[in-house]
Amino acid sequence: MAANWSQELHRLLKQQNIHQVSFVPDAGHTALIKLCEADNELRAVRLTTEEEGIALAVGAWLGGDKSVLLMQSSGVGNCINMLSMLSVCQIPLTMLVTMRGDWAEFNPWQVPMGQATQPVLEEMGVLVNRADREEDIVPLAEGALRIAYNTLRPTAVLIGQRLLGAKTFDN
């Protein structure tokens, strides 16, 4: 299932003239990351922490390029202070966030940040939409990209764990 929406998101990123995709490797984004890394027209940047992705996005925007940041919900907690810069400085960025800590989570350590992800993003001025069905991902991502770059503000699309599938100790 992930391959279909990942391919559609990859096409959308190119259609919307996104030139930089940054990420901390994440199982939920694996197919999209592979597509971006294989694409010579996109600059795929591996990060050591998600907040570096915000700094890269600011630099890309100041240099005239659009970017997106891929991360897991736990990474949002690493970005809280940096998120304030996006709103205050009117820097557009769309974040595609795979969720943990919600539907069928097995790991108790993922629950607090998973439950806090949307409220934290909204408190930091990020416009948030949530996709819990595969058919919603691309339209919500397109809307998030358009409002981000048309109105100079940060946006996020949360990709629900029910859509991604529940992780277990085996995967």
Backbone torsions as a table, in degrees:
resi	resn	phi	psi	omega
1	MET	NA	-40.8	-176.4
2	ALA	-61.5	-31.8	-177.0
3	ALA	-62.1	-39.8	-178.8
4	ASN	-63.6	-54.1	-178.1
5	TRP	-69.4	-29.8	177.1
6	SER	-65.9	-42.3	177.9
7	GLN	-64.4	-41.0	178.7
8	GLU	-66.4	-40.0	176.6
9	LEU	-64.3	-41.1	178.0
10	HIS	-58.7	-46.0	177.5
11	ARG	-61.3	-42.0	178.9
12	LEU	-61.9	-43.7	179.5
13	LEU	-58.7	-42.7	179.5
14	LYS	-68.7	-41.2	179.0
15	GLN	-61.7	-34.5	-178.4
16	GLN	-90.4	11.7	177.3
17	ASN	60.0	38.1	172.4
18	ILE	-78.9	129.7	-178.5
19	HIS	-112.8	-13.7	-179.1
20	GLN	-132.8	130.6	176.0
21	VAL	-125.5	118.1	178.5
22	SER	-112.9	153.9	-174.6
23	PHE	-165.9	151.6	160.6
24	VAL	-97.0	127.7	-176.5
25	PRO	-48.2	134.3	-174.3
26	ASP	-147.5	133.7	-178.0
27	ALA	-58.6	-38.8	-178.2
28	GLY	-66.0	-25.8	-179.7
29	HIS	-104.0	8.1	-172.6
30	THR	-52.8	-49.4	-177.3
31	ALA	-63.9	-42.5	178.9
32	LEU	-66.4	-40.9	178.5
33	ILE	-60.3	-44.3	179.6
34	LYS	-61.9	-41.5	178.0
35	LEU	-63.1	-42.9	-179.1
36	CYS	-67.6	-40.3	179.7
37	GLU	-66.4	-30.8	-179.1
38	ALA	-83.1	-7.2	-175.5
39	ASP	-95.5	114.0	-178.3
40	ASN	-69.8	-13.3	179.1
41	GLU	-89.4	-9.9	177.9
42	LEU	-109.8	144.4	173.7
43	ARG	-99.0	107.0	179.0
44	ALA	-95.1	121.0	-174.0
45	VAL	-118.7	118.2	174.9
46	ARG	-80.5	134.3	-176.9
47	LEU	-109.8	158.2	171.7
48	THR	-92.5	-22.8	174.5
49	THR	-151.0	149.9	-173.2
50	GLU	-62.1	-31.5	-178.5
51	GLU	-64.4	-25.8	174.4
52	GLU	-61.2	-31.2	179.7
53	GLY	-64.7	-33.0	177.3
54	ILE	-69.5	-43.7	177.6
55	ALA	-61.6	-42.1	177.1
56	LEU	-62.1	-40.4	179.9
57	ALA	-64.7	-39.5	177.7
58	VAL	-63.1	-45.9	178.6
59	GLY	-62.4	-41.7	178.5
60	ALA	-61.8	-45.0	-178.4
61	TRP	-63.9	-44.6	179.3
62	LEU	-64.2	-26.8	176.7
63	GLY	-88.6	0.9	175.6
64	GLY	97.0	10.3	-179.6
65	ASP	-112.8	153.2	173.6
66	LYS	-95.7	149.5	178.4
67	SER	-144.7	166.5	171.0
68	VAL	-131.8	156.5	178.2
69	LEU	-120.8	124.4	176.8
70	LEU	-101.3	132.3	177.1
71	MET	-159.2	167.6	173.3
72	GLN	-92.3	158.2	-176.9
73	SER	-55.0	-33.8	178.9
74	SER	-63.3	-26.6	178.3
75	GLY	-69.8	-24.9	178.0
76	VAL	-59.3	-37.4	178.4
77	GLY	-62.0	-27.7	178.5
78	ASN	-78.1	-9.7	-171.2
79	CYS	-110.0	-0.3	-166.9
80	ILE	-53.0	-51.7	-178.1
81	ASN	-63.8	-41.2	-179.5
82	MET	-67.2	-29.8	179.3
83	LEU	-61.9	-32.8	-179.7
84	SER	-62.5	-32.4	-179.8
85	MET	-63.3	-37.1	-178.4
86	LEU	-61.4	-44.7	-179.1
87	SER	-71.1	-46.5	-176.9
88	VAL	-63.5	-41.3	-176.7
89	CYS	-92.3	2.8	-179.8
90	GLN	53.9	52.1	177.7
91	ILE	-100.9	120.9	178.6
92	PRO	-77.1	142.3	174.6
93	LEU	-162.0	136.5	171.5
94	THR	-109.5	130.2	178.2
95	MET	-111.0	130.5	175.1
96	LEU	-105.8	113.5	-168.4
97	VAL	-116.0	115.7	173.4
98	THR	-81.1	135.4	-172.8
99	MET	-91.3	143.5	165.8
100	ARG	-127.8	166.3	175.1
101	GLY	77.9	16.3	173.6
102	ASP	-125.5	-131.7	-171.1
103	TRP	-42.4	122.4	171.9
104	ALA	60.4	24.3	179.3
105	GLU	-62.3	137.6	177.0
106	PHE	-101.0	-20.6	-173.1
107	ASN	-98.9	110.8	-177.1
108	PRO	-61.7	-23.4	-179.2
109	TRP	-71.4	-20.5	-179.4
110	GLN	-84.0	-19.0	-171.5
111	VAL	-66.8	-49.8	-176.1
112	PRO	-57.0	-49.7	-178.5
113	MET	-71.3	-34.3	176.9
114	GLY	-60.7	-41.5	179.5
115	GLN	-73.3	-26.7	-177.9
116	ALA	-91.0	-10.3	-172.1
117	THR	-56.0	-55.8	-177.2
118	GLN	-63.3	-48.9	178.8
119	PRO	-60.6	-38.0	179.2
120	VAL	-63.4	-47.0	179.3
121	LEU	-59.7	-45.4	-178.3
122	GLU	-65.4	-38.6	177.6
123	GLU	-63.9	-27.6	179.8
124	MET	-91.1	10.9	174.4
125	GLY	88.1	12.6	-179.3
126	VAL	-89.8	132.2	174.2
127	LEU	-80.1	127.7	-170.5
128	VAL	-122.3	135.0	168.6
129	ASN	-125.3	155.8	-177.7
130	ARG	-127.7	129.5	177.1
131	ALA	-105.4	118.3	174.7
132	ASP	-113.0	-0.8	176.0
133	ARG	-129.0	141.8	-176.9
134	GLU	-54.6	-41.1	-176.0
135	GLU	-68.3	-11.2	179.4
136	ASP	-90.4	-19.6	-171.6
137	ILE	-59.6	-56.2	-174.4
138	VAL	-65.7	-46.2	177.2
139	PRO	-60.5	-39.3	178.5
140	LEU	-68.5	-38.4	177.5
141	ALA	-65.8	-41.3	178.4
142	GLU	-62.4	-44.7	177.7
143	GLY	-62.2	-40.5	179.6
144	ALA	-64.9	-42.8	178.6
145	LEU	-63.9	-44.0	-178.0
146	ARG	-64.5	-47.2	-178.3
147	ILE	-69.0	-34.4	178.5
148	ALA	-61.7	-51.7	-173.8
149	TYR	-83.8	-19.0	175.1
150	ASN	-83.3	-28.0	-174.8
151	THR	-120.8	6.8	174.2
152	LEU	57.3	59.1	177.7
153	ARG	-148.0	159.7	178.2
154	PRO	-79.4	145.8	177.2
155	THR	-136.6	160.2	176.5
156	ALA	-144.7	144.6	169.4
157	VAL	-116.8	119.5	177.1
158	LEU	-89.6	126.9	179.3
159	ILE	-102.3	107.7	-170.4
160	GLY	-63.4	149.7	-178.1
161	GLN	-66.4	-28.6	177.4
162	ARG	-63.5	-36.3	177.1
163	LEU	-71.2	-39.7	-176.7
164	LEU	-75.3	-26.7	-175.6
165	GLY	100.1	142.6	-178.3
166	ALA	-72.8	134.5	174.9
167	LYS	-84.3	153.3	175.2
168	THR	-129.6	179.8	177.2
169	PHE	-65.9	-17.7	-178.2
170	ASP	-86.3	-17.1	-179.3
171	ASN	-131.3	NA	NA
